[in-house]
Amino acid sequence: MNSPDALSTPAAIEHDRRRYPRRTVQVQVELRQEGSDIPLRLETSDLSRGGCYVQLMMPLPVGGRVQAKLWLDGQAIVVRGRIVTRHPQYGNGIMFMDYEGQAEVLLNHYIDAIVS
């Protein structure tokens, strides 16, 4: 399925409250809703230092908490986040809240590398 034009996506139309600029990048991510052991294996459609957007046909409810494992150049990082946007039949925006270990440093290095 072809993805819609980035300017017409719900994430682009949404009032931009982001602290950090987002980058259009597909990164493998495994989401687990708080209280669930069932993983959702997806890809990001954009990524920033403060969060990501994932496409889901049945998006998760706003306010829900998730654990996200992202693979950056083959290395997994784990972050905890909160669902901040929900677009029916399209996806969710996730705001990163807590980083495990060196996750924040590795994410920053990854984003710096794709910007350069």
Z-matrix of the N, CA and C atoms (Angstrom, degrees):
N
C 1 1.449
C 2 1.522 1 108.86
N 3 1.289 2 117.73 1 129.71
C 4 1.457 3 121.67 2 177.84
C 5 1.504 4 109.38 3 -74.46
N 6 1.339 5 115.95 4 139.28
C 7 1.462 6 118.17 5 178.24
C 8 1.521 7 108.91 6 -81.63
N 9 1.333 8 116.77 7 147.42
C 10 1.462 9 119.78 8 -179.58
C 11 1.522 10 110.73 9 -67.64
N 12 1.304 11 114.85 10 162.81
C 13 1.453 12 121.29 11 176.52
C 14 1.520 13 109.43 12 -53.35
N 15 1.328 14 117.49 13 131.59
C 16 1.461 15 122.24 14 -175.63
C 17 1.521 16 112.84 15 -55.27
N 18 1.339 17 117.89 16 -31.86
C 19 1.457 18 119.56 17 -178.74
C 20 1.521 19 112.74 18 -74.71
N 21 1.322 20 117.57 19 -17.07
C 22 1.456 21 119.59 20 -178.77
C 23 1.520 22 112.72 21 -102.25
N 24 1.331 23 117.92 22 1.23
C 25 1.458 24 119.92 23 -179.75
C 26 1.516 25 110.19 24 -72.25
N 27 1.336 26 116.94 25 151.52
C 28 1.460 27 119.61 26 177.89
C 29 1.528 28 112.94 27 -55.17
N 30 1.333 29 117.20 28 -35.72
C 31 1.455 30 119.29 29 -179.73
C 32 1.529 31 111.19 30 -64.47
N 33 1.330 32 117.42 31 -34.34
C 34 1.462 33 120.58 32 -179.81
C 35 1.522 34 111.46 33 -76.61
N 36 1.339 35 116.87 34 -32.58
C 37 1.449 36 121.07 35 -178.79
C 38 1.526 37 111.00 36 -75.03
N 39 1.315 38 116.40 37 -33.58
C 40 1.465 39 122.61 38 -179.73
C 41 1.531 40 109.93 39 -53.76
N 42 1.320 41 117.33 40 139.93
C 43 1.461 42 121.62 41 175.85
C 44 1.523 43 108.61 42 -53.87
N 45 1.298 44 117.70 43 127.27
C 46 1.453 45 122.12 44 -173.53
C 47 1.524 46 111.10 45 -80.20
N 48 1.331 47 115.60 46 105.60
C 49 1.465 48 122.28 47 179.03
C 50 1.516 49 110.94 48 -108.61
N 51 1.297 50 117.08 49 11.49
C 52 1.459 51 120.21 50 -173.88
C 53 1.521 52 112.65 51 -71.42
N 54 1.324 53 114.96 52 144.30
C 55 1.464 54 121.88 53 175.16
C 56 1.519 55 111.25 54 -79.83
N 57 1.333 56 115.97 55 -30.73
C 58 1.460 57 121.71 56 -174.34
C 59 1.525 58 109.69 57 -123.26
N 60 1.326 59 117.10 58 146.19
C 61 1.470 60 118.80 59 177.23
C 62 1.527 61 110.55 60 -66.87
N 63 1.315 62 115.51 61 142.52
C 64 1.452 63 118.99 62 179.08
C 65 1.516 64 109.40 63 -92.99
N 66 1.308 65 115.00 64 154.67
C 67 1.464 66 122.66 65 179.10
C 68 1.518 67 107.85 66 -121.41
N 69 1.323 68 116.21 67 133.92
C 70 1.456 69 120.34 68 176.29
C 71 1.518 70 107.56 69 -74.90
N 72 1.324 71 115.30 70 108.21
C 73 1.461 72 120.67 71 -178.28
C 74 1.527 73 108.72 72 -155.36
N 75 1.328 74 115.26 73 138.03
C 76 1.454 75 120.67 74 177.50
C 77 1.525 76 108.69 75 -97.56
N 78 1.317 77 114.34 76 114.18
C 79 1.459 78 122.11 77 178.85
C 80 1.522 79 106.73 78 -123.05
N 81 1.320 80 117.22 79 133.91
C 82 1.458 81 119.48 80 176.23
C 83 1.527 82 109.23 81 -65.48
N 84 1.338 83 114.90 82 137.00
C 85 1.464 84 120.30 83 -179.70
C 86 1.524 85 108.55 84 -140.96
N 87 1.319 86 114.89 85 142.01
C 88 1.455 87 121.41 86 173.86
C 89 1.523 88 106.91 87 -116.28
N 90 1.332 89 116.32 88 117.15
C 91 1.468 90 122.12 89 -179.68
C 92 1.514 91 109.98 90 -102.04
N 93 1.324 92 114.96 91 141.11
C 94 1.459 93 121.72 92 171.24
C 95 1.517 94 107.40 93 -130.95
N 96 1.332 95 115.36 94 121.86
C 97 1.449 96 119.53 95 176.32
C 98 1.522 97 109.25 96 -68.57
N 99 1.333 98 116.06 97 147.00
C 100 1.456 99 120.66 98 177.37
C 101 1.525 100 109.32 99 -55.32
N 102 1.321 101 116.32 100 129.97
C 103 1.457 102 121.21 101 179.71
C 104 1.512 103 114.67 102 85.64
N 105 1.327 104 118.45 103 2.63
C 106 1.463 105 121.89 104 -179.15
C 107 1.524 106 110.31 105 -123.36
N 108 1.326 107 115.25 106 142.59
C 109 1.462 108 120.64 107 175.44
C 110 1.524 109 111.78 108 -99.32
N 111 1.326 110 116.73 109 2.24
C 112 1.469 111 120.97 110 -177.07
C 113 1.525 112 109.43 111 -88.39
N 114 1.343 113 117.31 112 116.29
C 115 1.468 114 119.81 113 -179.88
C 116 1.525 115 112.31 114 -82.18
N 117 1.326 116 115.10 115 146.74
C 118 1.464 117 122.16 116 169.93
C 119 1.517 118 105.57 117 -109.23
N 120 1.309 119 117.68 118 118.87
C 121 1.465 120 121.38 119 -179.09
C 122 1.523 121 108.52 120 -100.30
N 123 1.331 122 115.24 121 117.47
C 124 1.455 123 122.43 122 -172.07
C 125 1.521 124 110.19 123 -139.19
N 126 1.323 125 115.05 124 -172.50
C 127 1.463 126 122.70 125 170.10
C 128 1.519 127 108.00 126 -130.46
N 129 1.311 128 115.66 127 148.52
C 130 1.455 129 119.53 128 173.58
C 131 1.521 130 108.51 129 -75.11
N 132 1.341 131 116.09 130 154.12
C 133 1.463 132 119.12 131 169.66
C 134 1.525 133 108.92 132 -104.54
N 135 1.323 134 116.08 133 -22.82
C 136 1.464 135 120.73 134 169.54
C 137 1.517 136 109.13 135 -150.84
N 138 1.332 137 114.62 136 161.78
C 139 1.458 138 121.59 137 -173.37
C 140 1.519 139 108.77 138 -148.17
N 141 1.329 140 116.18 139 143.19
C 142 1.461 141 121.41 140 173.68
C 143 1.522 142 108.19 141 -143.29
N 144 1.319 143 115.85 142 178.77
C 145 1.463 144 120.40 143 176.53
C 146 1.530 145 111.16 144 -65.04
N 147 1.324 146 116.43 145 -22.37
C 148 1.457 147 120.33 146 -175.09
C 149 1.515 148 115.88 147 -106.86
N 150 1.348 149 118.48 148 -3.17
C 151 1.452 150 118.35 149 -179.77
C 152 1.515 151 112.63 150 167.92
N 153 1.333 152 114.74 151 -168.32
C 154 1.461 153 120.39 152 -179.14
C 155 1.519 154 109.41 153 -153.18
N 156 1.324 155 115.30 154 170.10
C 157 1.458 156 122.05 155 173.68
C 158 1.518 157 106.71 156 -123.88
N 159 1.346 158 116.13 157 134.46
C 160 1.456 159 121.20 158 177.95
C 161 1.529 160 108.55 159 -124.46
N 162 1.316 161 115.56 160 144.26
C 163 1.459 162 120.04 161 178.59
C 164 1.521 163 109.18 162 -92.57
N 165 1.333 164 114.82 163 128.66
C 166 1.465 165 122.97 164 179.68
C 167 1.523 166 108.71 165 -141.66
N 168 1.315 167 118.12 166 134.71
C 169 1.460 168 120.26 167 176.11
C 170 1.529 169 110.91 168 -67.71
N 171 1.338 170 117.13 169 -34.15
C 172 1.459 171 121.81 170 178.41
C 173 1.527 172 107.75 171 -120.38
N 174 1.342 173 117.01 172 83.96
C 175 1.457 174 121.12 173 -175.05
C 176 1.533 175 113.27 174 -61.31
N 177 1.305 176 113.74 175 155.72
C 178 1.467 177 122.04 176 178.73
C 179 1.527 178 109.52 177 -79.61
N 180 1.337 179 117.87 178 156.99
C 181 1.468 180 120.56 179 -178.62
C 182 1.532 181 112.68 180 -72.05
N 183 1.329 182 115.33 181 143.34
C 184 1.463 183 121.28 182 176.64
C 185 1.525 184 109.04 183 -60.44
N 186 1.324 185 115.09 184 140.04
C 187 1.460 186 121.12 185 179.76
C 188 1.510 187 113.24 186 96.24
N 189 1.344 188 116.63 187 -18.39
C 190 1.458 189 120.07 188 179.67
C 191 1.524 190 111.46 189 -66.13
N 192 1.302 191 115.24 190 150.32
C 193 1.466 192 121.61 191 178.86
C 194 1.520 193 108.99 192 -101.61
N 195 1.327 194 115.14 193 143.10
C 196 1.460 195 120.74 194 -179.54
C 197 1.526 196 109.91 195 -137.60
N 198 1.319 197 114.01 196 155.85
C 199 1.463 198 121.17 197 166.98
C 200 1.516 199 105.46 198 -107.44
N 201 1.314 200 116.95 199 130.99
C 202 1.461 201 121.28 200 -179.50
C 203 1.523 202 109.55 201 -120.30
N 204 1.314 203 115.02 202 129.65
C 205 1.459 204 120.86 203 172.71
C 206 1.518 205 105.93 204 -108.89
N 207 1.317 206 116.77 205 116.26
C 208 1.461 207 122.33 206 -179.02
C 209 1.519 208 109.09 207 -109.66
N 210 1.337 209 116.05 208 141.29
C 211 1.456 210 120.75 209 177.42
C 212 1.525 211 108.45 210 -104.01
N 213 1.324 212 114.77 211 111.75
C 214 1.464 213 122.11 212 -179.64
C 215 1.520 214 108.33 213 -108.87
N 216 1.313 215 116.70 214 109.31
C 217 1.468 216 121.82 215 -176.81
C 218 1.524 217 111.46 216 51.27
N 219 1.337 218 116.40 217 44.12
C 220 1.457 219 121.41 218 176.24
C 221 1.523 220 115.13 219 83.22
N 222 1.321 221 117.83 220 -4.08
C 223 1.466 222 121.23 221 179.84
C 224 1.529 223 109.22 222 -108.45
N 225 1.329 224 116.11 223 128.62
C 226 1.461 225 120.64 224 -178.60
C 227 1.524 226 111.28 225 -84.78
N 228 1.333 227 115.20 226 137.23
C 229 1.456 228 121.48 227 170.34
C 230 1.523 229 107.44 228 -124.24
N 231 1.325 230 116.63 229 153.34
C 232 1.460 231 121.10 230 -179.15
C 233 1.518 232 109.31 231 -122.06
N 234 1.325 233 115.13 232 129.48
C 235 1.465 234 121.83 233 177.05
C 236 1.521 235 108.38 234 -131.64
N 237 1.300 236 115.43 235 155.73
C 238 1.458 237 121.17 236 172.52
C 239 1.515 238 107.26 237 -111.08
N 240 1.328 239 115.65 238 141.11
C 241 1.443 240 118.76 239 -176.87
C 242 1.510 241 112.78 240 -147.09
N 243 1.318 242 113.32 241 -178.99
C 244 1.460 243 121.92 242 -179.31
C 245 1.519 244 108.02 243 -129.46
N 246 1.325 245 116.69 244 139.06
C 247 1.464 246 122.34 245 176.61
C 248 1.532 247 107.46 246 -72.65
N 249 1.326 248 116.80 247 121.38
C 250 1.467 249 120.44 248 -177.21
C 251 1.523 250 113.70 249 -113.57
N 252 1.325 251 118.07 250 -19.39
C 253 1.459 252 120.55 251 174.41
C 254 1.520 253 109.28 252 -137.69
N 255 1.323 254 114.85 253 150.97
C 256 1.467 255 121.21 254 178.90
C 257 1.524 256 107.83 255 -140.96
N 258 1.319 257 114.95 256 123.56
C 259 1.454 258 121.14 257 178.79
C 260 1.525 259 107.47 258 -122.46
N 261 1.361 260 117.58 259 107.74
C 262 1.469 261 120.92 260 -176.33
C 263 1.520 262 112.41 261 -50.79
N 264 1.316 263 115.04 262 134.99
C 265 1.456 264 125.17 263 -179.67
C 266 1.519 265 113.07 264 58.95
N 267 1.322 266 116.46 265 20.78
C 268 1.466 267 118.70 266 176.75
C 269 1.523 268 112.30 267 -132.56
N 270 1.356 269 118.51 268 -57.91
C 271 1.453 270 117.35 269 -179.51
C 272 1.507 271 115.01 270 165.61
N 273 1.345 272 113.41 271 -167.26
C 274 1.461 273 122.63 272 -176.54
C 275 1.512 274 111.78 273 -132.09
N 276 1.340 275 114.39 274 145.33
C 277 1.450 276 121.92 275 167.50
C 278 1.512 277 107.93 276 -97.07
N 279 1.317 278 116.29 277 134.43
C 280 1.462 279 121.89 278 -177.94
C 281 1.522 280 109.19 279 -121.30
N 282 1.323 281 116.14 280 127.69
C 283 1.459 282 121.35 281 176.15
C 284 1.530 283 108.09 282 -97.54
N 285 1.343 284 116.01 283 126.20
C 286 1.456 285 120.65 284 178.27
C 287 1.530 286 109.39 285 -74.71
N 288 1.338 287 115.85 286 136.71
C 289 1.453 288 120.64 287 -177.49
C 290 1.525 289 112.59 288 -119.86
N 291 1.317 290 117.40 289 -43.80
C 292 1.464 291 122.34 290 -178.15
C 293 1.516 292 109.50 291 -133.10
N 294 1.317 293 115.55 292 142.86
C 295 1.463 294 121.80 293 -178.54
C 296 1.527 295 108.53 294 -118.55
N 297 1.337 296 116.69 295 135.12
C 298 1.463 297 120.52 296 176.54
C 299 1.520 298 109.99 297 -88.13
N 300 1.314 299 115.53 298 136.70
C 301 1.463 300 121.05 299 175.85
C 302 1.514 301 112.56 300 54.51
N 303 1.323 302 116.09 301 -126.76
C 304 1.464 303 123.31 302 -177.74
C 305 1.531 304 112.82 303 -92.42
N 306 1.326 305 117.27 304 16.78
C 307 1.470 306 121.09 305 -174.55
C 308 1.526 307 112.90 306 -56.16
N 309 1.319 308 117.75 307 -43.71
C 310 1.467 309 119.47 308 -177.56
C 311 1.528 310 111.05 309 -65.53
N 312 1.311 311 116.97 310 -42.31
C 313 1.468 312 121.57 311 178.81
C 314 1.527 313 110.15 312 -63.16
N 315 1.334 314 116.97 313 -45.59
C 316 1.464 315 120.75 314 -179.49
C 317 1.528 316 111.71 315 -65.61
N 318 1.329 317 117.32 316 -38.69
C 319 1.465 318 120.77 317 176.50
C 320 1.523 319 110.38 318 -62.96
N 321 1.326 320 117.10 319 -45.26
C 322 1.467 321 120.58 320 179.22
C 323 1.523 322 111.60 321 -61.10
N 324 1.339 323 117.34 322 -42.55
C 325 1.469 324 120.90 323 177.85
C 326 1.528 325 110.69 324 -63.04
N 327 1.320 326 116.68 325 -41.91
C 328 1.464 327 120.81 326 179.73
C 329 1.530 328 111.11 327 -62.11
N 330 1.324 329 116.37 328 -46.68
C 331 1.460 330 119.83 329 -179.26
C 332 1.528 331 110.74 330 -66.22
N 333 1.332 332 117.18 331 -41.22
C 334 1.471 333 119.85 332 176.61
C 335 1.527 334 110.74 333 -57.88
N 336 1.334 335 116.74 334 -39.94
C 337 1.466 336 121.15 335 -178.06
C 338 1.533 337 111.43 336 -68.78
N 339 1.338 338 118.50 337 -37.62
C 340 1.464 339 118.38 338 -178.81
C 341 1.517 340 112.01 339 -77.87
N 342 1.332 341 117.21 340 -21.21
C 343 1.458 342 121.07 341 177.81
C 344 1.530 343 110.06 342 -77.06
N 345 1.328 344 116.38 343 -35.38
C 346 1.479 345 121.13 344 -177.07
C 347 1.496 346 112.94 345 -67.15
